[in-house]
Amino acid sequence: MSENLKTIRELAEELGVSKQRIQQIIAKLSPSKTPNKDGNRYVLNSRDVKNIKEFMGFDKDKSSTSESTNKLVDYDVYLDVIDSIKEKDEQIKSLLEVQKQTQNLLDQQQRLALQDKKLLEEYKAEIKDLKSLNMPNQGSEKDIFIPKKNSVKKTQKKNKKWWQF
């Protein structure tokens, strides 16, 4: 390309950064400072290069050859990393809180299951006691059921209807 126009790749090589970083910076630039496209490629003129370098924090007074060797630290990258670390820390804290709540719920469930088991055992013991109270003693004469003749006659009379005659 000509001396005045550069591609993203050429600028990235000159500045010692990746093409993706240059594309990120172009996306962050205001619409008035966004470079023109030739087809689907950005064509960077000297003004676009200057805007990108200023955004990256390169010293404005130095020449382009000294800028590539003496660049300032790209604080945006560090800020992005710090922000992502803070975001991950918040996610970890929320996950730990959820884990703590889940553990509490599990403990409650286990306690309730143990209480249910104890109640079932108590109910079984009560039922067993009630059954033993209601069971007739074997061998006692009072508990043996002997039908009486009078009761049989009464049931026969009750069963007779008028149409049976």
N, CA, C and O of each residue as an XYZ file, in Angstrom:
660
protein
N       0.840     -1.168      0.000
C       0.000      0.000      0.000
C       0.894      1.243      0.000
O       2.117      1.147      0.109
N       0.274      2.378     -0.121
C       1.069      3.615     -0.173
C       1.588      3.952      1.215
O       1.198      3.320      2.197
N       2.446      4.922      1.300
C       3.055      5.318      2.569
C       2.025      5.869      3.546
O       2.130      5.649      4.753
N       1.039      6.577      3.034
C       0.068      7.220      3.919
C      -1.003      6.247      4.419
O      -1.570      6.471      5.489
N      -1.292      5.184      3.684
C      -2.346      4.245      4.058
C      -1.737      2.951      4.606
O      -0.760      2.431      4.067
N      -2.344      2.441      5.699
C      -1.861      1.213      6.331
C      -3.049      0.283      6.574
O      -4.199      0.714      6.662
N      -2.734     -0.985      6.676
C      -3.749     -1.961      7.057
C      -3.646     -2.201      8.561
O      -2.703     -1.757      9.216
N      -4.620     -2.899      9.080
C      -4.599     -3.221     10.513
C      -3.385     -4.079     10.842
O      -2.757     -3.899     11.885
N      -3.057     -5.006      9.959
C      -1.905     -5.884     10.188
C      -0.609     -5.080     10.265
O       0.217     -5.310     11.149
N      -0.434     -4.147      9.346
C       0.792     -3.347      9.347
C       0.906     -2.512     10.616
O       1.979     -2.418     11.212
N      -0.206     -1.905     11.024
C      -0.186     -1.094     12.248
C       0.074     -1.968     13.471
O       0.811     -1.571     14.373
N      -0.522     -3.147     13.504
C      -0.317     -4.052     14.635
C       1.140     -4.478     14.734
O       1.695     -4.532     15.831
N       1.761     -4.779     13.611
C       3.182     -5.151     13.616
C       4.040     -3.979     14.059
O       5.006     -4.164     14.800
N       3.708     -2.797     13.624
C       4.473     -1.605     13.987
C       4.381     -1.325     15.486
O       5.371     -0.956     16.117
N       3.184     -1.503     16.049
C       2.990     -1.203     17.468
C       3.305     -2.388     18.379
O       3.422     -2.225     19.593
N       3.440     -3.557     17.806
C       3.765     -4.736     18.613
C       2.566     -5.298     19.359
O       2.709     -5.852     20.449
N       1.391     -5.156     18.774
C       0.183     -5.712     19.377
C      -0.506     -6.612     18.351
O      -0.069     -6.709     17.204
N      -1.571     -7.258     18.769
C      -2.275     -8.155     17.843
C      -3.281     -7.380     16.990
O      -3.674     -6.261     17.319
N      -3.679     -8.006     15.897
C      -4.694     -7.405     15.022
C      -6.024     -7.266     15.768
O      -6.752     -6.290     15.588
N      -6.322     -8.249     16.599
C      -7.575     -8.207     17.346
C      -7.610     -6.998     18.280
O      -8.656     -6.373     18.456
N      -6.461     -6.674     18.875
C      -6.409     -5.507     19.774
C      -6.681     -4.227     18.986
O      -7.389     -3.349     19.480
N      -6.145     -4.101     17.786
C      -6.396     -2.920     16.952
C      -7.880     -2.864     16.595
O      -8.481     -1.790     16.604
N      -8.475     -4.022     16.279
C      -9.904     -4.057     15.951
C     -10.757     -3.663     17.153
O     -11.778     -2.991     17.001
N     -10.339     -4.083     18.350
C     -11.064     -3.696     19.560
C     -11.006     -2.180     19.755
O     -12.004     -1.553     20.110
N      -9.857     -1.614     19.524
C      -9.691     -0.161     19.692
C     -10.535      0.578     18.661
O     -11.169      1.580     18.991
N     -10.555      0.102     17.421
C     -11.377      0.741     16.381
C     -12.853      0.698     16.784
O     -13.593      1.657     16.561
N     -13.273     -0.423     17.379
C     -14.666     -0.540     17.812
C     -14.983      0.430     18.940
O     -16.124      0.875     19.068
N     -13.983      0.766     19.766
C     -14.195      1.672     20.887
C     -14.114      3.142     20.482
O     -14.584      4.009     21.219
N     -13.532      3.430     19.337
C     -13.406      4.825     18.892
C     -14.775      5.418     18.612
O     -15.721      4.706     18.273
N     -14.867      6.731     18.757
C     -16.130      7.399     18.449
C     -16.380      7.313     16.942
O     -15.437      7.148     16.168
N     -17.643      7.422     16.521
C     -17.957      7.301     15.092
C     -17.225      8.313     14.219
O     -16.926      8.029     13.059
N     -16.935      9.484     14.765
C     -16.229     10.495     13.960
C     -14.766     10.105     13.734
O     -14.155     10.560     12.767
N     -14.196      9.273     14.608
C     -12.790      8.881     14.484
C     -12.624      7.488     13.871
O     -11.497      7.023     13.703
N     -13.711      6.829     13.540
C     -13.644      5.483     12.967
C     -13.061      5.551     11.551
O     -13.498      6.372     10.744
N     -12.087      4.702     11.245
C     -11.479      4.717      9.907
C     -12.429      4.206      8.829
O     -13.420      3.538      9.123
N     -12.113      4.528      7.586
C     -12.924      4.105      6.443
C     -12.577      2.672      6.056
O     -11.488      2.171      6.333
N     -13.548      2.033      5.405
C     -13.333      0.668      4.928
C     -13.220      0.683      3.420
O     -13.913      1.434      2.734
N     -12.335     -0.159      2.914
C     -12.223     -0.386      1.478
C     -12.656     -1.827      1.255
O     -11.864     -2.752      1.437
N     -13.906     -2.019      0.865
C     -14.470     -3.367      0.798
C     -14.793     -3.800      2.212
O     -15.608     -3.168      2.885
N     -14.164     -4.873      2.672
C     -14.355     -5.283      4.063
C     -13.063     -5.133      4.876
O     -12.921     -5.745      5.934
N     -12.128     -4.322      4.384
C     -10.861     -4.051      5.070
C     -10.816     -2.593      5.489
O     -11.273     -1.704      4.772
N     -10.259     -2.374      6.661
C     -10.033     -0.998      7.088
C      -8.793     -0.467      6.392
O      -7.775     -1.151      6.280
N      -8.902      0.760      5.933
C      -7.757      1.454      5.341
C      -7.461      2.637      6.262
O      -8.266      3.560      6.392
N      -6.298      2.589      6.893
C      -5.953      3.580      7.912
C      -5.055      4.657      7.317
O      -3.972      4.371      6.807
N      -5.525      5.903      7.392
C      -4.660      7.003      6.970
C      -3.895      7.493      8.194
O      -4.037      6.936      9.282
N      -3.094      8.519      8.020
C      -2.246      8.989      9.122
C      -3.081      9.506     10.287
O      -2.688      9.341     11.442
N      -4.228     10.128     10.008
C      -5.094     10.619     11.082
C      -5.666      9.441     11.884
O      -5.731      9.508     13.111
N      -6.082      8.362     11.202
C      -6.614      7.169     11.878
C      -5.541      6.515     12.744
O      -5.805      6.100     13.873
N      -4.327      6.430     12.201
C      -3.212      5.844     12.953
C      -2.959      6.664     14.205
O      -2.740      6.114     15.284
N      -2.989      7.992     14.057
C      -2.762      8.890     15.197
C      -3.854      8.692     16.249
O      -3.554      8.641     17.442
N      -5.117      8.580     15.825
C      -6.222      8.375     16.774
C      -6.078      7.054     17.527
O      -6.321      6.989     18.732
N      -5.685      6.014     16.816
C      -5.507      4.704     17.459
C      -4.356      4.744     18.448
O      -4.465      4.205     19.550
N      -3.248      5.380     18.064
C      -2.098      5.471     18.965
C      -2.433      6.286     20.205
O      -2.012      5.939     21.309
N      -3.186      7.362     20.035
C      -3.586      8.172     21.186
C      -4.477      7.357     22.122
O      -4.336      7.428     23.343
N      -5.385      6.591     21.545
C      -6.274      5.765     22.355
C      -5.481      4.727     23.144
O      -5.834      4.401     24.278
N      -4.422      4.216     22.550
C      -3.591      3.206     23.217
C      -2.637      3.831     24.228
O      -2.049      3.111     25.036
N      -2.471      5.139     24.205
C      -1.625      5.809     25.190
C      -0.196      6.005     24.741
O       0.683      6.193     25.583
N       0.070      5.970     23.456
C       1.417      6.229     22.978
C       1.706      7.714     23.089
O       0.803      8.541     22.963
N       2.977      8.054     23.325
C       3.388      9.448     23.467
C       3.169     10.175     22.136
O       3.616      9.702     21.090
N       2.490     11.309     22.172
C       2.126     12.023     20.959
C       3.298     12.769     20.332
O       3.294     13.001     19.123
N       4.296     13.147     21.117
C       5.379     13.986     20.617
C       6.475     13.203     19.903
O       7.261     13.793     19.161
N       6.547     11.892     20.108
C       7.652     11.112     19.531
C       7.357     10.763     18.086
O       6.200     10.771     17.666
N       8.370     10.464     17.344
C       8.194     10.078     15.941
C       7.712      8.637     15.868
O       7.751      7.917     16.865
N       7.253      8.208     14.684
C       6.656      6.882     14.541
C       7.690      5.780     14.757
O       7.323      4.706     15.233
N       8.973      5.996     14.429
C       9.974      4.950     14.643
C      10.293      4.798     16.113
O      10.525      3.680     16.573
N      10.312      5.866     16.855
C      10.607      5.757     18.283
C       9.382      5.306     19.055
O       9.502      4.779     20.161
N       8.196      5.509     18.477
C       6.979      5.071     19.147
C       6.916      3.551     19.228
O       6.445      3.013     20.230
N       7.371      2.862     18.217
C       7.289      1.406     18.230
C       8.219      0.809     19.279
O       7.917     -0.254     19.822
N       9.337      1.458     19.579
C      10.255      0.920     20.577
C       9.978      1.454     21.968
O      10.233      0.761     22.953
N       9.468      2.654     22.070
C       9.241      3.279     23.375
C       7.746      3.521     23.620
O       7.326      4.657     23.837
N       6.975      2.485     23.585
C       5.537      2.681     23.794
C       5.223      2.681     25.283
O       5.922      2.073     26.094
N       4.147      3.386     25.609
C       3.684      3.398     26.989
C       2.891      2.133     27.266
O       2.458      1.434     26.351
N       2.716      1.864     28.519
C       1.962      0.681     28.923
C       0.501      0.863     28.503
O      -0.089      1.926     28.697
N      -0.059     -0.178     27.935
C      -1.454     -0.150     27.514
C      -2.329     -0.454     28.732
O      -2.595     -1.611     29.056
N      -2.767      0.620     29.397
C      -3.517      0.474     30.634
C      -4.899     -0.119     30.410
O      -5.469     -0.721     31.320
N      -5.439      0.042     29.218
C      -6.753     -0.517     28.931
C      -6.747     -2.035     29.067
O      -7.710     -2.623     29.560
N      -5.679     -2.655     28.637
C      -5.585     -4.113     28.735
C      -5.584     -4.529     30.199
O      -6.268     -5.475     30.588
N      -4.807     -3.810     31.006
C      -4.746     -4.129     32.427
C      -6.081     -3.874     33.109
O      -6.500     -4.649     33.970
N      -6.742     -2.802     32.732
C      -8.051     -2.519     33.317
C      -9.063     -3.591     32.934
O      -9.895     -3.983     33.752
N      -8.993     -4.060     31.703
C      -9.882     -5.136     31.271
C      -9.635     -6.411     32.074
O     -10.572     -7.097     32.481
N      -8.360     -6.712     32.292
C      -8.004     -7.907     33.062
C      -8.486     -7.764     34.505
O      -9.028     -8.708     35.081
N      -8.286     -6.584     35.080
C      -8.713     -6.351     36.463
C     -10.237     -6.470     36.572
O     -10.754     -7.063     37.518
N     -10.941     -5.904     35.601
C     -12.399     -5.998     35.611
C     -12.862     -7.447     35.498
O     -13.801     -7.857     36.181
N     -12.205     -8.217     34.641
C     -12.597     -9.617     34.499
C     -12.290    -10.407     35.770
O     -13.039    -11.312     36.138
N     -11.189    -10.064     36.438
C     -10.852    -10.739     37.697
C     -11.882    -10.392     38.763
O     -12.312    -11.267     39.515
N     -12.285     -9.123     38.836
C     -13.310     -8.722     39.806
C     -14.624     -9.444     39.529
O     -15.309     -9.883     40.453
N     -14.966     -9.561     38.259
C     -16.193    -10.247     37.878
C     -16.126    -11.721     38.289
O     -17.100    -12.273     38.801
N     -14.980    -12.348     38.063
C     -14.812    -13.757     38.449
C     -14.890    -13.910     39.964
O     -15.475    -14.872     40.463
N     -14.298    -12.958     40.704
C     -14.376    -13.009     42.163
C     -15.824    -12.935     42.639
O     -16.218    -13.664     43.549
N     -16.615    -12.055     42.027
C     -18.022    -11.936     42.390
C     -18.773    -13.224     42.074
O     -19.630    -13.656     42.845
N     -18.449    -13.830     40.941
C     -19.090    -15.091     40.585
C     -18.732    -16.186     41.585
O     -19.583    -16.983     41.979
N     -17.473    -16.216     41.990
C     -17.029    -17.220     42.963
C     -17.747    -17.010     44.289
O     -18.188    -17.973     44.917
N     -17.867    -15.741     44.722
C     -18.557    -15.459     45.984
C     -20.013    -15.896     45.920
O     -20.532    -16.481     46.871
N     -20.672    -15.614     44.798
C     -22.076    -16.012     44.687
C     -22.204    -17.537     44.659
O     -23.135    -18.089     45.245
N     -21.278    -18.218     43.984
C     -21.313    -19.680     43.956
C     -21.062    -20.275     45.347
O     -21.677    -21.275     45.718
N     -20.164    -19.660     46.108
C     -19.909    -20.133     47.468
C     -21.152    -19.936     48.341
O     -21.472    -20.787     49.171
N     -21.844    -18.821     48.153
C     -23.073    -18.570     48.906
C     -24.137    -19.607     48.555
O     -24.826    -20.120     49.437
N     -24.268    -19.912     47.274
C     -25.235    -20.925     46.843
C     -24.865    -22.290     47.418
O     -25.736    -23.052     47.839
N     -23.575    -22.590     47.431
C     -23.116    -23.865     47.990
C     -23.445    -23.936     49.488
O     -23.853    -24.984     49.989
N     -23.267    -22.833     50.185
C     -23.558    -22.785     51.617
C     -25.051    -22.997     51.870
O     -25.429    -23.743     52.774
N     -25.893    -22.346     51.079
C     -27.334    -22.526     51.219
C     -27.742    -23.964     50.917
O     -28.587    -24.532     51.609
N     -27.145    -24.546     49.889
C     -27.449    -25.929     49.533
C     -27.055    -26.879     50.662
O     -27.780    -27.829     50.959
N     -25.921    -26.626     51.283
C     -25.463    -27.463     52.395
C     -26.427    -27.346     53.574
O     -26.744    -28.345     54.219
N     -26.895    -26.119     53.860
C     -27.860    -25.931     54.945
C     -29.156    -26.676     54.655
O     -29.723    -27.309     55.545
N     -29.627    -26.603     53.412
C     -30.851    -27.314     53.051
C     -30.677    -28.830     53.176
O     -31.588    -29.533     53.612
N     -29.515    -29.316     52.793
C     -29.240    -30.749     52.908
C     -29.230    -31.172     54.377
O     -29.777    -32.216     54.732
N     -28.603    -30.354     55.229
C     -28.585    -30.659     56.667
C     -30.005    -30.685     57.236
O     -30.345    -31.574     58.017
N     -30.837    -29.709     56.844
C     -32.216    -29.676     57.307
C     -32.980    -30.922     56.852
O     -33.743    -31.512     57.618
N     -32.766    -31.306     55.613
C     -33.443    -32.483     55.073
C     -33.045    -33.737     55.856
O     -33.888    -34.585     56.148
N     -31.772    -33.848     56.192
C     -31.316    -35.015     56.937
C     -31.907    -35.032     58.346
O     -32.283    -36.090     58.851
N     -31.988    -33.858     58.982
C     -32.587    -33.788     60.316
C     -34.068    -34.173     60.274
O     -34.552    -34.908     61.136
N     -34.777    -33.671     59.268
C     -36.200    -34.004     59.135
C     -36.402    -35.497     58.862
O     -37.340    -36.097     59.387
N     -35.551    -36.089     58.066
C     -35.648    -37.522     57.787
C     -35.420    -38.325     59.068
O     -36.092    -39.330     59.299
N     -34.482    -37.886     59.892
C     -34.219    -38.570     61.158
C     -35.412    -38.436     62.103
O     -35.785    -39.396     62.777
N     -36.008    -37.246     62.149
C     -37.200    -37.059     62.982
C     -38.347    -37.942     62.497
O     -39.055    -38.541     63.307
N     -38.528    -38.024     61.196
C     -39.576    -38.878     60.641
C     -39.356    -40.336     61.020
O     -40.300    -41.052     61.353
N     -38.121    -40.759     60.966
C     -37.801    -42.148     61.307
C     -38.134    -42.424     62.777
O     -38.693    -43.471     63.106
N     -37.789    -41.481     63.657
C     -38.089    -41.655     65.075
C     -39.595    -41.700     65.321
O     -40.087    -42.515     66.103
N     -40.325    -40.799     64.632
C     -41.782    -40.792     64.782
C     -42.396    -42.107     64.310
O     -43.297    -42.641     64.956
N     -41.912    -42.625     63.194
C     -42.418    -43.907     62.693
C     -42.175    -45.029     63.701
O     -43.045    -45.871     63.923
N     -41.008    -45.036     64.299
C     -40.707    -46.062     65.294
C     -41.624    -45.929     66.503
O     -42.087    -46.934     67.044
N     -41.891    -44.682     66.936
C     -42.805    -44.471     68.063
C     -44.218    -44.938     67.715
O     -44.884    -45.584     68.524
N     -44.668    -44.605     66.501
C     -46.003    -45.024     66.087
C     -46.101    -46.547     66.020
O     -47.108    -47.123     66.433
N     -45.081    -47.188     65.511
C     -45.088    -48.650     65.454
C     -45.159    -49.252     66.850
O     -45.864    -50.235     67.078
N     -44.414    -48.647     67.791
C     -44.444    -49.143     69.171
C     -45.833    -48.951     69.781
O     -46.328    -49.836     70.480
N     -46.466    -47.799     69.522
C     -47.810    -47.549     70.040
C     -48.813    -48.528     69.447
O     -49.657    -49.064     70.165
N     -48.725    -48.764     68.140
C     -49.633    -49.706     67.487
C     -49.452    -51.105     68.059
O     -50.428    -51.826     68.267
N     -48.231    -51.482     68.307
C     -47.949    -52.805     68.884
C     -48.559    -52.920     70.279
O     -49.135    -53.947     70.640
N     -48.418    -51.830     71.067
C     -49.004    -51.833     72.414
C     -50.527    -51.925     72.344
O     -51.144    -52.659     73.116
N     -51.133    -51.177     71.415
C     -52.593    -51.210     71.279
C     -53.073    -52.577     70.823
O     -54.104    -53.053     71.299
N     -52.375    -53.200     69.939
C     -52.752    -54.530     69.480
C     -52.669    -55.540     70.616
O     -53.521    -56.421     70.737
N     -51.642    -55.410     71.442
C     -51.496    -56.357     72.551
C     -52.597    -56.149     73.588
O     -52.977    -57.103     74.267
N     -53.124    -54.920     73.730
C     -54.231    -54.678     74.651
C     -55.536    -55.240     74.113
O     -56.345    -55.739     74.894
N     -55.764    -55.179     72.844
C     -57.010    -55.618     72.234
C     -57.059    -57.115     71.951
O     -58.146    -57.644     71.721
N     -55.967    -57.798     71.958
C     -55.929    -59.226     71.657
C     -56.521    -59.995     72.844
O     -56.145    -59.731     73.986
N     -57.446    -60.946     72.599
C     -58.000    -61.744     73.710
C     -56.953    -62.725     74.216
O     -56.087    -63.196     73.478
N     -57.070    -63.007     75.487
C     -56.147    -63.977     76.085
C     -56.575    -65.373     75.673
O     -57.751    -65.716     75.799
N     -55.695    -66.147     75.207
C     -56.017    -67.503     74.790
C     -56.153    -68.383     76.020
O     -55.321    -68.361     76.926
N     -57.221    -69.150     76.021
C     -57.436    -70.070     77.138
C     -58.416    -69.548     78.161
O     -58.806    -70.326     79.032
N     -58.836    -68.346     78.135
C     -59.819    -67.871     79.108
C     -61.215    -68.169     78.574
O     -61.461    -68.052     77.374
N     -62.108    -68.544     79.442
C     -63.440    -68.968     79.035
C     -64.316    -67.798     78.631
O     -65.227    -67.970     77.820
N     -64.077    -66.655     79.154
C     -64.900    -65.489     78.857
C     -64.739    -65.040     77.410
O     -65.685    -64.539     76.802
N     -63.556    -65.220     76.867
C     -63.273    -64.719     75.536
C     -63.775    -65.637     74.432
O     -63.835    -65.227     73.272
N     -64.136    -66.865     74.767
C     -64.590    -67.795     73.744
C     -66.016    -67.438     73.386
O     -66.849    -67.263     74.275
N     -66.306    -67.330     72.143
C     -67.630    -66.938     71.668
C     -68.465    -68.177     71.438
O     -68.126    -69.049     70.638
N     -69.554    -68.229     72.156
C     -70.493    -69.327     71.994
C     -71.811    -68.705     71.579
O     -72.393    -67.925     72.332
N     -72.289    -69.044     70.385
C     -73.571    -68.463     69.961
C     -74.734    -69.055     70.754
O     -74.757    -70.250     71.048
N     -75.686    -68.210     71.092
C     -76.853    -68.639     71.860
C     -77.967    -68.991     70.896
O     -78.030    -68.457     69.789
N     -78.848    -69.892     71.314
C     -79.939    -70.339     70.473
C     -80.962    -69.244     70.266
O     -81.549    -69.156     69.187
N     -81.192    -68.419     71.245
C     -82.187    -67.349     71.140
C     -81.782    -66.330     70.081
O     -82.633    -65.811     69.358
N     -80.522    -66.051     69.991
C     -80.067    -65.044     69.033
C     -80.227    -65.547     67.604
O     -80.433    -64.751     66.687
N     -80.132    -66.886     67.402
C     -80.287    -67.458     66.088
C     -81.744    -67.355     65.659
O     -82.024    -67.050     64.500
N     -82.670    -67.604     66.570
C     -84.087    -67.536     66.245
C     -84.478    -66.107     65.880
O     -85.257    -65.897     64.951
N     -83.960    -65.158     66.579
C     -84.291    -63.764     66.314
C     -83.812    -63.353     64.927
O     -84.515    -62.626     64.226
N     -82.650    -63.798     64.528
C     -82.136    -63.452     63.209
C     -82.949    -64.120     62.128
O     -83.091    -63.565     61.038
N     -83.492    -65.305     62.398
C     -84.317    -65.981     61.413
C     -85.640    -65.260     61.233
O     -86.145    -65.154     60.115
N     -86.208    -64.763     62.330
C     -87.461    -64.040     62.245
C     -87.293    -62.727     61.497
O     -88.179    -62.325     60.743
N     -86.213    -62.085     61.690
C     -85.974    -60.809     61.033
C     -85.798    -60.986     59.538
O     -86.129    -60.083     58.770
N     -85.295    -62.100     59.118
C     -85.039    -62.323     57.702
C     -86.296    -62.681     56.920
O     -86.286    -62.631     55.690
N     -87.384    -63.042     57.610
C     -88.589    -63.427     56.905
C     -89.311    -62.201     56.404
O     -89.472    -61.220     57.130
N     -89.736    -62.257     55.193
C     -90.460    -61.148     54.591
C     -91.866    -61.618     54.283
O     -92.119    -62.822     54.325
N     -92.793    -60.722     53.974
C     -94.195    -61.070     53.746
C     -94.386    -61.883     52.494
O     -95.326    -62.674     52.414
N     -93.512    -61.713     51.500
C     -93.706    -62.447     50.252
C     -93.194    -63.891     50.320
O     -93.446    -64.688     49.416
N     -92.491    -64.213     51.373
C     -91.995    -65.575     51.527
C     -93.063    -66.530     52.022
O     -92.853    -67.742     51.968
N     -94.200    -66.043     52.501
C     -95.227    -66.905     53.065
C     -96.004    -67.605     52.018
O     -96.912    -68.374     52.334
